[in-house]
Amino acid sequence: MCSDPGYQCIPLRPLSDEAVVEILDFLQVFMTDFEIRYGDQIRRYYDDRSRHNIVRSNPSVANDDPPF
């Protein structure tokens, strides 16, 4: 990943296999707990922003007109 253009690498020290797995397990539990606790707020945030991207039909256009 660090060789990808535009990707900013955070220099990290080498870790043992055990330490890597323990950190991964912690992060997965943390993310699950975080999503359970703040999931409604996260969904509300994205729902509010997605409404701006919804294509709305133009009521002034007649539906019986062919598109071309």
CHARMM-style PDB file with segment names, atoms N, HN, CA, C and O in Angstrom:
ATOM      1  N   MET     1       0.804  -1.183   0.000  1.00  0.00      PROA
ATOM      2  CA  MET     1       0.000   0.000   0.000  1.00  0.00      PROA
ATOM      3  C   MET     1       0.853   1.255   0.000  1.00  0.00      PROA
ATOM      4  O   MET     1       0.509   2.233  -0.664  1.00  0.00      PROA
ATOM      5  N   CYS     2       1.923   1.247   0.707  1.00  0.00      PROA
ATOM      6  HN  CYS     2       2.202   0.453   1.247  1.00  0.00      PROA
ATOM      7  CA  CYS     2       2.734   2.444   0.832  1.00  0.00      PROA
ATOM      8  C   CYS     2       3.366   2.860  -0.486  1.00  0.00      PROA
ATOM      9  O   CYS     2       3.800   4.003  -0.625  1.00  0.00      PROA
ATOM     10  N   SER     3       3.425   1.967  -1.443  1.00  0.00      PROA
ATOM     11  HN  SER     3       3.072   1.038  -1.330  1.00  0.00      PROA
ATOM     12  CA  SER     3       3.999   2.319  -2.739  1.00  0.00      PROA
ATOM     13  C   SER     3       2.962   2.950  -3.666  1.00  0.00      PROA
ATOM     14  O   SER     3       3.319   3.462  -4.727  1.00  0.00      PROA
ATOM     15  N   ASP     4       1.674   2.919  -3.279  1.00  0.00      PROA
ATOM     16  HN  ASP     4       1.385   2.503  -2.417  1.00  0.00      PROA
ATOM     17  CA  ASP     4       0.630   3.531  -4.096  1.00  0.00      PROA
ATOM     18  C   ASP     4       0.782   5.045  -4.076  1.00  0.00      PROA
ATOM     19  O   ASP     4       0.975   5.632  -3.011  1.00  0.00      PROA
ATOM     20  N   PRO     5       0.696   5.692  -5.253  1.00  0.00      PROA
ATOM     21  CA  PRO     5       0.785   7.153  -5.274  1.00  0.00      PROA
ATOM     22  C   PRO     5      -0.380   7.768  -4.504  1.00  0.00      PROA
ATOM     23  O   PRO     5      -1.512   7.295  -4.609  1.00  0.00      PROA
ATOM     24  N   GLY     6      -0.120   8.784  -3.759  1.00  0.00      PROA
ATOM     25  HN  GLY     6       0.799   9.168  -3.674  1.00  0.00      PROA
ATOM     26  CA  GLY     6      -1.159   9.465  -3.007  1.00  0.00      PROA
ATOM     27  C   GLY     6      -1.493   8.837  -1.669  1.00  0.00      PROA
ATOM     28  O   GLY     6      -2.250   9.418  -0.891  1.00  0.00      PROA
ATOM     29  N   TYR     7      -0.951   7.670  -1.383  1.00  0.00      PROA
ATOM     30  HN  TYR     7      -0.336   7.198  -2.014  1.00  0.00      PROA
ATOM     31  CA  TYR     7      -1.227   7.011  -0.107  1.00  0.00      PROA
ATOM     32  C   TYR     7      -0.181   7.450   0.899  1.00  0.00      PROA
ATOM     33  O   TYR     7       1.018   7.280   0.677  1.00  0.00      PROA
ATOM     34  N   GLN     8      -0.634   8.010   1.994  1.00  0.00      PROA
ATOM     35  HN  GLN     8      -1.608   8.147   2.175  1.00  0.00      PROA
ATOM     36  CA  GLN     8       0.304   8.470   3.018  1.00  0.00      PROA
ATOM     37  C   GLN     8       0.552   7.345   4.011  1.00  0.00      PROA
ATOM     38  O   GLN     8      -0.362   6.879   4.691  1.00  0.00      PROA
ATOM     39  N   CYS     9       1.791   6.927   4.080  1.00  0.00      PROA
ATOM     40  HN  CYS     9       2.533   7.306   3.528  1.00  0.00      PROA
ATOM     41  CA  CYS     9       2.152   5.842   4.987  1.00  0.00      PROA
ATOM     42  C   CYS     9       2.506   6.403   6.352  1.00  0.00      PROA
ATOM     43  O   CYS     9       3.153   7.443   6.474  1.00  0.00      PROA
ATOM     44  N   ILE    10       2.075   5.704   7.347  1.00  0.00      PROA
ATOM     45  HN  ILE    10       1.549   4.860   7.248  1.00  0.00      PROA
ATOM     46  CA  ILE    10       2.465   6.024   8.714  1.00  0.00      PROA
ATOM     47  C   ILE    10       3.587   5.059   9.066  1.00  0.00      PROA
ATOM     48  O   ILE    10       3.388   3.844   9.053  1.00  0.00      PROA
ATOM     49  N   PRO    11       4.752   5.583   9.376  1.00  0.00      PROA
ATOM     50  CA  PRO    11       5.848   4.669   9.703  1.00  0.00      PROA
ATOM     51  C   PRO    11       5.538   3.890  10.988  1.00  0.00      PROA
ATOM     52  O   PRO    11       5.323   4.479  12.047  1.00  0.00      PROA
ATOM     53  N   LEU    12       5.520   2.591  10.877  1.00  0.00      PROA
ATOM     54  HN  LEU    12       5.695   2.112  10.017  1.00  0.00      PROA
ATOM     55  CA  LEU    12       5.227   1.733  12.019  1.00  0.00      PROA
ATOM     56  C   LEU    12       6.402   0.801  12.267  1.00  0.00      PROA
ATOM     57  O   LEU    12       7.080   0.354  11.342  1.00  0.00      PROA
ATOM     58  N   ARG    13       6.615   0.527  13.528  1.00  0.00      PROA
ATOM     59  HN  ARG    13       6.064   0.889  14.280  1.00  0.00      PROA
ATOM     60  CA  ARG    13       7.682  -0.404  13.899  1.00  0.00      PROA
ATOM     61  C   ARG    13       7.265  -1.824  13.568  1.00  0.00      PROA
ATOM     62  O   ARG    13       6.074  -2.135  13.551  1.00  0.00      PROA
ATOM     63  N   PRO    14       8.220  -2.676  13.309  1.00  0.00      PROA
ATOM     64  CA  PRO    14       7.879  -4.088  13.102  1.00  0.00      PROA
ATOM     65  C   PRO    14       7.292  -4.682  14.385  1.00  0.00      PROA
ATOM     66  O   PRO    14       7.699  -4.327  15.491  1.00  0.00      PROA
ATOM     67  N   LEU    15       6.338  -5.582  14.218  1.00  0.00      PROA
ATOM     68  HN  LEU    15       6.007  -5.870  13.320  1.00  0.00      PROA
ATOM     69  CA  LEU    15       5.690  -6.230  15.354  1.00  0.00      PROA
ATOM     70  C   LEU    15       5.753  -7.739  15.166  1.00  0.00      PROA
ATOM     71  O   LEU    15       5.874  -8.245  14.051  1.00  0.00      PROA
ATOM     72  N   SER    16       5.667  -8.431  16.279  1.00  0.00      PROA
ATOM     73  HN  SER    16       5.569  -8.020  17.185  1.00  0.00      PROA
ATOM     74  CA  SER    16       5.611  -9.895  16.202  1.00  0.00      PROA
ATOM     75  C   SER    16       4.254 -10.316  15.647  1.00  0.00      PROA
ATOM     76  O   SER    16       3.300  -9.538  15.672  1.00  0.00      PROA
ATOM     77  N   ASP    17       4.169 -11.524  15.156  1.00  0.00      PROA
ATOM     78  HN  ASP    17       4.943 -12.156  15.135  1.00  0.00      PROA
ATOM     79  CA  ASP    17       2.904 -12.047  14.642  1.00  0.00      PROA
ATOM     80  C   ASP    17       1.819 -11.993  15.718  1.00  0.00      PROA
ATOM     81  O   ASP    17       0.678 -11.622  15.445  1.00  0.00      PROA
ATOM     82  N   GLU    18       2.182 -12.361  16.920  1.00  0.00      PROA
ATOM     83  HN  GLU    18       3.109 -12.663  17.143  1.00  0.00      PROA
ATOM     84  CA  GLU    18       1.218 -12.363  18.029  1.00  0.00      PROA
ATOM     85  C   GLU    18       0.701 -10.958  18.310  1.00  0.00      PROA
ATOM     86  O   GLU    18      -0.498 -10.763  18.507  1.00  0.00      PROA
ATOM     87  N   ALA    19       1.594  -9.987  18.329  1.00  0.00      PROA
ATOM     88  HN  ALA    19       2.569 -10.145  18.169  1.00  0.00      PROA
ATOM     89  CA  ALA    19       1.189  -8.607  18.601  1.00  0.00      PROA
ATOM     90  C   ALA    19       0.256  -8.088  17.502  1.00  0.00      PROA
ATOM     91  O   ALA    19      -0.724  -7.400  17.787  1.00  0.00      PROA
ATOM     92  N   VAL    20       0.564  -8.418  16.260  1.00  0.00      PROA
ATOM     93  HN  VAL    20       1.360  -8.977  16.028  1.00  0.00      PROA
ATOM     94  CA  VAL    20      -0.275  -7.984  15.146  1.00  0.00      PROA
ATOM     95  C   VAL    20      -1.683  -8.551  15.282  1.00  0.00      PROA
ATOM     96  O   VAL    20      -2.664  -7.833  15.086  1.00  0.00      PROA
ATOM     97  N   VAL    21      -1.786  -9.818  15.613  1.00  0.00      PROA
ATOM     98  HN  VAL    21      -0.989 -10.401  15.772  1.00  0.00      PROA
ATOM     99  CA  VAL    21      -3.095 -10.458  15.757  1.00  0.00      PROA
ATOM    100  C   VAL    21      -3.849  -9.870  16.945  1.00  0.00      PROA
ATOM    101  O   VAL    21      -5.056  -9.645  16.847  1.00  0.00      PROA
ATOM    102  N   GLU    22      -3.179  -9.617  18.054  1.00  0.00      PROA
ATOM    103  HN  GLU    22      -2.199  -9.799  18.133  1.00  0.00      PROA
ATOM    104  CA  GLU    22      -3.840  -9.027  19.218  1.00  0.00      PROA
ATOM    105  C   GLU    22      -4.357  -7.622  18.896  1.00  0.00      PROA
ATOM    106  O   GLU    22      -5.461  -7.261  19.303  1.00  0.00      PROA
ATOM    107  N   ILE    23      -3.572  -6.835  18.176  1.00  0.00      PROA
ATOM    108  HN  ILE    23      -2.675  -7.128  17.846  1.00  0.00      PROA
ATOM    109  CA  ILE    23      -4.013  -5.492  17.798  1.00  0.00      PROA
ATOM    110  C   ILE    23      -5.200  -5.577  16.850  1.00  0.00      PROA
ATOM    111  O   ILE    23      -6.164  -4.827  17.001  1.00  0.00      PROA
ATOM    112  N   LEU    24      -5.144  -6.474  15.879  1.00  0.00      PROA
ATOM    113  HN  LEU    24      -4.361  -7.083  15.756  1.00  0.00      PROA
ATOM    114  CA  LEU    24      -6.260  -6.659  14.949  1.00  0.00      PROA
ATOM    115  C   LEU    24      -7.525  -7.059  15.695  1.00  0.00      PROA
ATOM    116  O   LEU    24      -8.594  -6.507  15.435  1.00  0.00      PROA
ATOM    117  N   ASP    25      -7.421  -8.005  16.615  1.00  0.00      PROA
ATOM    118  HN  ASP    25      -6.553  -8.454  16.827  1.00  0.00      PROA
ATOM    119  CA  ASP    25      -8.584  -8.427  17.404  1.00  0.00      PROA
ATOM    120  C   ASP    25      -9.166  -7.252  18.180  1.00  0.00      PROA
ATOM    121  O   ASP    25     -10.383  -7.072  18.220  1.00  0.00      PROA
ATOM    122  N   PHE    26      -8.301  -6.454  18.796  1.00  0.00      PROA
ATOM    123  HN  PHE    26      -7.312  -6.600  18.764  1.00  0.00      PROA
ATOM    124  CA  PHE    26      -8.754  -5.289  19.552  1.00  0.00      PROA
ATOM    125  C   PHE    26      -9.489  -4.312  18.636  1.00  0.00      PROA
ATOM    126  O   PHE    26     -10.564  -3.826  18.986  1.00  0.00      PROA
ATOM    127  N   LEU    27      -8.915  -4.023  17.465  1.00  0.00      PROA
ATOM    128  HN  LEU    27      -8.041  -4.418  17.182  1.00  0.00      PROA
ATOM    129  CA  LEU    27      -9.537  -3.073  16.542  1.00  0.00      PROA
ATOM    130  C   LEU    27     -10.890  -3.566  16.048  1.00  0.00      PROA
ATOM    131  O   LEU    27     -11.822  -2.775  15.900  1.00  0.00      PROA
ATOM    132  N   GLN    28     -11.006  -4.871  15.792  1.00  0.00      PROA
ATOM    133  HN  GLN    28     -10.249  -5.514  15.913  1.00  0.00      PROA
ATOM    134  CA  GLN    28     -12.285  -5.410  15.338  1.00  0.00      PROA
ATOM    135  C   GLN    28     -13.345  -5.299  16.426  1.00  0.00      PROA
ATOM    136  O   GLN    28     -14.487  -4.941  16.138  1.00  0.00      PROA
ATOM    137  N   VAL    29     -12.989  -5.596  17.659  1.00  0.00      PROA
ATOM    138  HN  VAL    29     -12.061  -5.887  17.894  1.00  0.00      PROA
ATOM    139  CA  VAL    29     -13.937  -5.462  18.769  1.00  0.00      PROA
ATOM    140  C   VAL    29     -14.294  -4.000  18.971  1.00  0.00      PROA
ATOM    141  O   VAL    29     -15.458  -3.664  19.190  1.00  0.00      PROA
ATOM    142  N   PHE    30     -13.297  -3.134  18.899  1.00  0.00      PROA
ATOM    143  HN  PHE    30     -12.352  -3.407  18.722  1.00  0.00      PROA
ATOM    144  CA  PHE    30     -13.531  -1.702  19.067  1.00  0.00      PROA
ATOM    145  C   PHE    30     -14.491  -1.187  17.998  1.00  0.00      PROA
ATOM    146  O   PHE    30     -15.441  -0.471  18.314  1.00  0.00      PROA
ATOM    147  N   MET    31     -14.252  -1.548  16.726  1.00  0.00      PROA
ATOM    148  HN  MET    31     -13.481  -2.130  16.470  1.00  0.00      PROA
ATOM    149  CA  MET    31     -15.115  -1.086  15.640  1.00  0.00      PROA
ATOM    150  C   MET    31     -16.542  -1.607  15.793  1.00  0.00      PROA
ATOM    151  O   MET    31     -17.498  -0.873  15.544  1.00  0.00      PROA
ATOM    152  N   THR    32     -16.689  -2.849  16.194  1.00  0.00      PROA
ATOM    153  HN  THR    32     -15.912  -3.445  16.396  1.00  0.00      PROA
ATOM    154  CA  THR    32     -18.021  -3.400  16.412  1.00  0.00      PROA
ATOM    155  C   THR    32     -18.738  -2.635  17.511  1.00  0.00      PROA
ATOM    156  O   THR    32     -19.891  -2.238  17.340  1.00  0.00      PROA
ATOM    157  N   ASP    33     -18.071  -2.424  18.632  1.00  0.00      PROA
ATOM    158  HN  ASP    33     -17.135  -2.746  18.771  1.00  0.00      PROA
ATOM    159  CA  ASP    33     -18.663  -1.677  19.741  1.00  0.00      PROA
ATOM    160  C   ASP    33     -18.977  -0.233  19.334  1.00  0.00      PROA
ATOM    161  O   ASP    33     -20.016   0.309  19.712  1.00  0.00      PROA
ATOM    162  N   PHE    34     -18.084   0.380  18.568  1.00  0.00      PROA
ATOM    163  HN  PHE    34     -17.241  -0.061  18.260  1.00  0.00      PROA
ATOM    164  CA  PHE    34     -18.270   1.754  18.113  1.00  0.00      PROA
ATOM    165  C   PHE    34     -19.494   1.856  17.211  1.00  0.00      PROA
ATOM    166  O   PHE    34     -20.298   2.777  17.352  1.00  0.00      PROA
ATOM    167  N   GLU    35     -19.636   0.906  16.277  1.00  0.00      PROA
ATOM    168  HN  GLU    35     -18.983   0.158  16.162  1.00  0.00      PROA
ATOM    169  CA  GLU    35     -20.780   0.920  15.370  1.00  0.00      PROA
ATOM    170  C   GLU    35     -22.087   0.645  16.106  1.00  0.00      PROA
ATOM    171  O   GLU    35     -23.119   1.223  15.765  1.00  0.00      PROA
ATOM    172  N   ILE    36     -22.056  -0.229  17.111  1.00  0.00      PROA
ATOM    173  HN  ILE    36     -21.218  -0.698  17.388  1.00  0.00      PROA
ATOM    174  CA  ILE    36     -23.256  -0.483  17.907  1.00  0.00      PROA
ATOM    175  C   ILE    36     -23.655   0.789  18.653  1.00  0.00      PROA
ATOM    176  O   ILE    36     -24.831   1.149  18.693  1.00  0.00      PROA
ATOM    177  N   ARG    37     -22.679   1.458  19.236  1.00  0.00      PROA
ATOM    178  HN  ARG    37     -21.723   1.166  19.203  1.00  0.00      PROA
ATOM    179  CA  ARG    37     -22.968   2.657  20.034  1.00  0.00      PROA
ATOM    180  C   ARG    37     -23.362   3.848  19.176  1.00  0.00      PROA
ATOM    181  O   ARG    37     -24.284   4.578  19.538  1.00  0.00      PROA
ATOM    182  N   TYR    38     -22.693   4.066  18.051  1.00  0.00      PROA
ATOM    183  HN  TYR    38     -21.944   3.473  17.757  1.00  0.00      PROA
ATOM    184  CA  TYR    38     -22.890   5.273  17.251  1.00  0.00      PROA
ATOM    185  C   TYR    38     -23.498   5.006  15.877  1.00  0.00      PROA
ATOM    186  O   TYR    38     -23.540   5.907  15.040  1.00  0.00      PROA
ATOM    187  N   GLY    39     -23.966   3.793  15.632  1.00  0.00      PROA
ATOM    188  HN  GLY    39     -23.932   3.060  16.312  1.00  0.00      PROA
ATOM    189  CA  GLY    39     -24.499   3.429  14.329  1.00  0.00      PROA
ATOM    190  C   GLY    39     -25.645   4.294  13.859  1.00  0.00      PROA
ATOM    191  O   GLY    39     -25.696   4.665  12.687  1.00  0.00      PROA
ATOM    192  N   ASP    40     -26.579   4.628  14.760  1.00  0.00      PROA
ATOM    193  HN  ASP    40     -26.537   4.327  15.713  1.00  0.00      PROA
ATOM    194  CA  ASP    40     -27.711   5.475  14.367  1.00  0.00      PROA
ATOM    195  C   ASP    40     -27.230   6.842  13.901  1.00  0.00      PROA
ATOM    196  O   ASP    40     -27.731   7.374  12.910  1.00  0.00      PROA
ATOM    197  N   GLN    41     -26.265   7.410  14.608  1.00  0.00      PROA
ATOM    198  HN  GLN    41     -25.858   6.978  15.413  1.00  0.00      PROA
ATOM    199  CA  GLN    41     -25.734   8.712  14.224  1.00  0.00      PROA
ATOM    200  C   GLN    41     -24.982   8.632  12.892  1.00  0.00      PROA
ATOM    201  O   GLN    41     -25.087   9.535  12.062  1.00  0.00      PROA
ATOM    202  N   ILE    42     -24.239   7.567  12.694  1.00  0.00      PROA
ATOM    203  HN  ILE    42     -24.154   6.833  13.368  1.00  0.00      PROA
ATOM    204  CA  ILE    42     -23.489   7.396  11.453  1.00  0.00      PROA
ATOM    205  C   ILE    42     -24.451   7.281  10.282  1.00  0.00      PROA
ATOM    206  O   ILE    42     -24.257   7.930   9.254  1.00  0.00      PROA
ATOM    207  N   ARG    43     -25.495   6.456  10.430  1.00  0.00      PROA
ATOM    208  HN  ARG    43     -25.653   5.929  11.265  1.00  0.00      PROA
ATOM    209  CA  ARG    43     -26.484   6.308   9.359  1.00  0.00      PROA
ATOM    210  C   ARG    43     -27.197   7.622   9.081  1.00  0.00      PROA
ATOM    211  O   ARG    43     -27.411   7.983   7.924  1.00  0.00      PROA
ATOM    212  N   ARG    44     -27.569   8.345  10.149  1.00  0.00      PROA
ATOM    213  HN  ARG    44     -27.395   8.051  11.089  1.00  0.00      PROA
ATOM    214  CA  ARG    44     -28.244   9.626   9.985  1.00  0.00      PROA
ATOM    215  C   ARG    44     -27.358  10.612   9.219  1.00  0.00      PROA
ATOM    216  O   ARG    44     -27.842  11.336   8.349  1.00  0.00      PROA
ATOM    217  N   TYR    45     -26.079  10.640   9.538  1.00  0.00      PROA
ATOM    218  HN  TYR    45     -25.686  10.052  10.245  1.00  0.00      PROA
ATOM    219  CA  TYR    45     -25.128  11.523   8.868  1.00  0.00      PROA
ATOM    220  C   TYR    45     -25.091  11.239   7.363  1.00  0.00      PROA
ATOM    221  O   TYR    45     -25.201  12.157   6.551  1.00  0.00      PROA
ATOM    222  N   TYR    46     -24.937   9.969   7.000  1.00  0.00      PROA
ATOM    223  HN  TYR    46     -24.848   9.223   7.660  1.00  0.00      PROA
ATOM    224  CA  TYR    46     -24.860   9.611   5.586  1.00  0.00      PROA
ATOM    225  C   TYR    46     -26.209   9.750   4.888  1.00  0.00      PROA
ATOM    226  O   TYR    46     -26.253  10.142   3.723  1.00  0.00      PROA
ATOM    227  N   ASP    47     -27.303   9.439   5.568  1.00  0.00      PROA
ATOM    228  HN  ASP    47     -27.267   9.120   6.515  1.00  0.00      PROA
ATOM    229  CA  ASP    47     -28.630   9.609   4.976  1.00  0.00      PROA
ATOM    230  C   ASP    47     -28.899  11.073   4.655  1.00  0.00      PROA
ATOM    231  O   ASP    47     -29.405  11.388   3.578  1.00  0.00      PROA
ATOM    232  N   ASP    48     -28.566  11.965   5.574  1.00  0.00      PROA
ATOM    233  HN  ASP    48     -28.155  11.709   6.448  1.00  0.00      PROA
ATOM    234  CA  ASP    48     -28.772  13.398   5.349  1.00  0.00      PROA
ATOM    235  C   ASP    48     -28.001  13.877   4.123  1.00  0.00      PROA
ATOM    236  O   ASP    48     -28.504  14.691   3.349  1.00  0.00      PROA
ATOM    237  N   ARG    49     -26.803  13.381   3.951  1.00  0.00      PROA
ATOM    238  HN  ARG    49     -26.394  12.720   4.580  1.00  0.00      PROA
ATOM    239  CA  ARG    49     -25.981  13.822   2.828  1.00  0.00      PROA
ATOM    240  C   ARG    49     -26.386  13.159   1.519  1.00  0.00      PROA
ATOM    241  O   ARG    49     -26.213  13.745   0.450  1.00  0.00      PROA
ATOM    242  N   SER    50     -26.921  11.949   1.587  1.00  0.00      PROA
ATOM    243  HN  SER    50     -27.061  11.473   2.455  1.00  0.00      PROA
ATOM    244  CA  SER    50     -27.299  11.260   0.357  1.00  0.00      PROA
ATOM    245  C   SER    50     -28.561  11.855  -0.249  1.00  0.00      PROA
ATOM    246  O   SER    50     -28.784  11.720  -1.452  1.00  0.00      PROA
ATOM    247  N   ARG    51     -29.381  12.501   0.543  1.00  0.00      PROA
ATOM    248  HN  ARG    51     -29.200  12.610   1.521  1.00  0.00      PROA
ATOM    249  CA  ARG    51     -30.601  13.113   0.018  1.00  0.00      PROA
ATOM    250  C   ARG    51     -30.277  14.198  -0.994  1.00  0.00      PROA
ATOM    251  O   ARG    51     -31.085  14.471  -1.881  1.00  0.00      PROA
ATOM    252  N   HSD    52     -29.109  14.823  -0.881  1.00  0.00      PROA
ATOM    253  HN  HSD    52     -28.453  14.601  -0.160  1.00  0.00      PROA
ATOM    254  CA  HSD    52     -28.711  15.864  -1.824  1.00  0.00      PROA
ATOM    255  C   HSD    52     -28.386  15.271  -3.189  1.00  0.00      PROA
ATOM    256  O   HSD    52     -28.377  15.997  -4.183  1.00  0.00      PROA
ATOM    257  N   ASN    53     -28.120  13.980  -3.261  1.00  0.00      PROA
ATOM    258  HN  ASN    53     -28.127  13.390  -2.454  1.00  0.00      PROA
ATOM    259  CA  ASN    53     -27.747  13.330  -4.510  1.00  0.00      PROA
ATOM    260  C   ASN    53     -28.903  12.596  -5.177  1.00  0.00      PROA
ATOM    261  O   ASN    53     -28.716  11.970  -6.220  1.00  0.00      PROA
ATOM    262  N   ILE    54     -30.080  12.664  -4.597  1.00  0.00      PROA
ATOM    263  HN  ILE    54     -30.233  13.172  -3.750  1.00  0.00      PROA
ATOM    264  CA  ILE    54     -31.235  11.966  -5.152  1.00  0.00      PROA
ATOM    265  C   ILE    54     -31.736  12.732  -6.372  1.00  0.00      PROA
ATOM    266  O   ILE    54     -31.906  13.950  -6.324  1.00  0.00      PROA
ATOM    267  N   VAL    55     -31.968  12.016  -7.455  1.00  0.00      PROA
ATOM    268  HN  VAL    55     -31.830  11.026  -7.494  1.00  0.00      PROA
ATOM    269  CA  VAL    55     -32.504  12.627  -8.664  1.00  0.00      PROA
ATOM    270  C   VAL    55     -34.015  12.704  -8.496  1.00  0.00      PROA
ATOM    271  O   VAL    55     -34.686  11.695  -8.278  1.00  0.00      PROA
ATOM    272  N   ARG    56     -34.527  13.905  -8.600  1.00  0.00      PROA
ATOM    273  HN  ARG    56     -33.983  14.724  -8.777  1.00  0.00      PROA
ATOM    274  CA  ARG    56     -35.967  14.094  -8.451  1.00  0.00      PROA
ATOM    275  C   ARG    56     -36.579  14.291  -9.834  1.00  0.00      PROA
ATOM    276  O   ARG    56     -35.985  14.919 -10.710  1.00  0.00      PROA
ATOM    277  N   SER    57     -37.768  13.748 -10.009  1.00  0.00      PROA
ATOM    278  HN  SER    57     -38.251  13.237  -9.298  1.00  0.00      PROA
ATOM    279  CA  SER    57     -38.440  13.911 -11.300  1.00  0.00      PROA
ATOM    280  C   SER    57     -38.939  15.349 -11.425  1.00  0.00      PROA
ATOM    281  O   SER    57     -39.229  16.014 -10.430  1.00  0.00      PROA
ATOM    282  N   ASN    58     -39.028  15.801 -12.643  1.00  0.00      PROA
ATOM    283  HN  ASN    58     -38.792  15.262 -13.451  1.00  0.00      PROA
ATOM    284  CA  ASN    58     -39.505  17.144 -12.922  1.00  0.00      PROA
ATOM    285  C   ASN    58     -40.998  17.065 -13.182  1.00  0.00      PROA
ATOM    286  O   ASN    58     -41.398  16.540 -14.221  1.00  0.00      PROA
ATOM    287  N   PRO    59     -41.846  17.564 -12.281  1.00  0.00      PROA
ATOM    288  CA  PRO    59     -43.294  17.415 -12.448  1.00  0.00      PROA
ATOM    289  C   PRO    59     -43.839  18.182 -13.650  1.00  0.00      PROA
ATOM    290  O   PRO    59     -44.948  17.893 -14.101  1.00  0.00      PROA
ATOM    291  N   SER    60     -43.098  19.148 -14.180  1.00  0.00      PROA
ATOM    292  HN  SER    60     -42.197  19.383 -13.814  1.00  0.00      PROA
ATOM    293  CA  SER    60     -43.595  19.928 -15.310  1.00  0.00      PROA
ATOM    294  C   SER    60     -43.450  19.187 -16.633  1.00  0.00      PROA
ATOM    295  O   SER    60     -44.013  19.622 -17.638  1.00  0.00      PROA
ATOM    296  N   VAL    61     -42.713  18.082 -16.662  1.00  0.00      PROA
ATOM    297  HN  VAL    61     -42.256  17.728 -15.846  1.00  0.00      PROA
ATOM    298  CA  VAL    61     -42.520  17.309 -17.886  1.00  0.00      PROA
ATOM    299  C   VAL    61     -43.663  16.313 -18.014  1.00  0.00      PROA
ATOM    300  O   VAL    61     -43.971  15.580 -17.074  1.00  0.00      PROA
ATOM    301  N   ALA    62     -44.283  16.295 -19.182  1.00  0.00      PROA
ATOM    302  HN  ALA    62     -44.032  16.890 -19.945  1.00  0.00      PROA
ATOM    303  CA  ALA    62     -45.394  15.366 -19.417  1.00  0.00      PROA
ATOM    304  C   ALA    62     -44.857  13.942 -19.519  1.00  0.00      PROA
ATOM    305  O   ALA    62     -43.843  13.704 -20.174  1.00  0.00      PROA
ATOM    306  N   ASN    63     -45.536  12.999 -18.873  1.00  0.00      PROA
ATOM    307  HN  ASN    63     -46.360  13.193 -18.341  1.00  0.00      PROA
ATOM    308  CA  ASN    63     -45.093  11.610 -18.895  1.00  0.00      PROA
ATOM    309  C   ASN    63     -45.404  10.887 -20.194  1.00  0.00      PROA
ATOM    310  O   ASN    63     -44.812   9.847 -20.482  1.00  0.00      PROA
ATOM    311  N   ASP    64     -46.343  11.437 -20.995  1.00  0.00      PROA
ATOM    312  HN  ASP    64     -46.824  12.282 -20.762  1.00  0.00      PROA
ATOM    313  CA  ASP    64     -46.687  10.759 -22.243  1.00  0.00      PROA
ATOM    314  C   ASP    64     -45.776  11.116 -23.403  1.00  0.00      PROA
ATOM    315  O   ASP    64     -45.906  10.536 -24.481  1.00  0.00      PROA
ATOM    316  N   ASP    65     -44.865  12.047 -23.216  1.00  0.00      PROA
ATOM    317  HN  ASP    65     -44.759  12.518 -22.340  1.00  0.00      PROA
ATOM    318  CA  ASP    65     -43.913  12.394 -24.260  1.00  0.00      PROA
ATOM    319  C   ASP    65     -42.803  11.365 -24.310  1.00  0.00      PROA
ATOM    320  O   ASP    65     -42.263  10.993 -23.268  1.00  0.00      PROA
ATOM    321  N   PRO    66     -42.444  10.889 -25.516  1.00  0.00      PROA
ATOM    322  CA  PRO    66     -41.316   9.959 -25.597  1.00  0.00      PROA
ATOM    323  C   PRO    66     -40.018  10.691 -25.256  1.00  0.00      PROA
ATOM    324  O   PRO    66     -39.911  11.891 -25.505  1.00  0.00      PROA
ATOM    325  N   PRO    67     -39.034   9.993 -24.692  1.00  0.00      PROA
ATOM    326  CA  PRO    67     -37.804  10.656 -24.254  1.00  0.00      PROA
ATOM    327  C   PRO    67     -36.936  11.132 -25.411  1.00  0.00      PROA
ATOM    328  O   PRO    67     -36.056  11.968 -25.210  1.00  0.00      PROA
ATOM    329  N   PHE    68     -37.168  10.606 -26.647  1.00  0.00      PROA
ATOM    330  HN  PHE    68     -37.882   9.926 -26.810  1.00  0.00      PROA
ATOM    331  CA  PHE    68     -36.310  10.999 -27.771  1.00  0.00      PROA
ATOM    332  C   PHE    68     -37.139  11.532 -28.906  1.00  0.00      PROA
ATOM    333  OT1 PHE    68     -36.594  11.914 -29.941  1.00  0.00      PROA
TER     334      PHE     68
END
